[in-house]
């Protein structure tokens, strides 16, 4: 994924509905749909294992 410019990041942030994203994440957790989490720390990618995934 290409790096976004500051303007693109600001536009993306302004258009996000964080409440809806949080509620969707809660629904996924309650339904057992848990996936991979990727974290970049000091230039290194650290990933948690995939715990559960369900095909929908």
C-alpha positions in Angstrom: 0.0 0.0 0.0 1.5 3.3 -1.0 2.2 5.9 1.7 -0.6 8.5 1.9 0.2 12.3 1.9 -0.8 14.4 4.8 -3.7 15.8 2.9 -5.0 12.3 2.1 -4.6 11.2 5.7 -6.5 14.2 6.9 -9.3 13.5 4.4 -9.4 9.8 5.4 -9.6 10.7 9.1 -12.4 13.2 8.5 -14.5 10.7 6.6 -14.1 7.8 9.2 -16.9 6.8 11.5 -15.0 5.6 14.5 -18.1 4.7 16.5 -19.3 2.4 13.7 -15.8 0.8 13.3 -15.7 0.1 17.1 -19.2 -1.4 17.1 -18.3 -3.6 14.1 -15.1 -4.8 15.9 -17.1 -5.6 19.0 -19.6 -7.6 16.9 -16.7 -9.5 15.2 -15.1 -10.3 18.6 -18.5 -11.6 20.0 -19.0 -13.7 16.8 -15.5 -15.2 17.2 -14.1 -13.5 14.1 -10.6 -12.7 15.1 -7.8 -12.2 12.6 -4.2 -11.3 12.3 -2.9 -8.1 13.9 0.2 -6.6 12.2 2.2 -4.0 14.2 5.3 -2.1 12.9 7.7 -1.3 15.7 11.0 0.4 15.0 10.8 -0.7 11.4 10.2 -4.3 12.2 6.8 -6.0 11.5 5.5 -7.9 14.5 2.4 -10.1 14.0 0.2 -12.0 16.3 -0.9 -15.4 15.1 -4.3 -15.9 13.5 -6.5 -17.1 16.3 -9.8 -17.5 14.6 -11.3 -16.7 11.2 -14.6 -17.6 9.8 -15.6 -17.4 6.2 -18.6 -15.3 5.4 
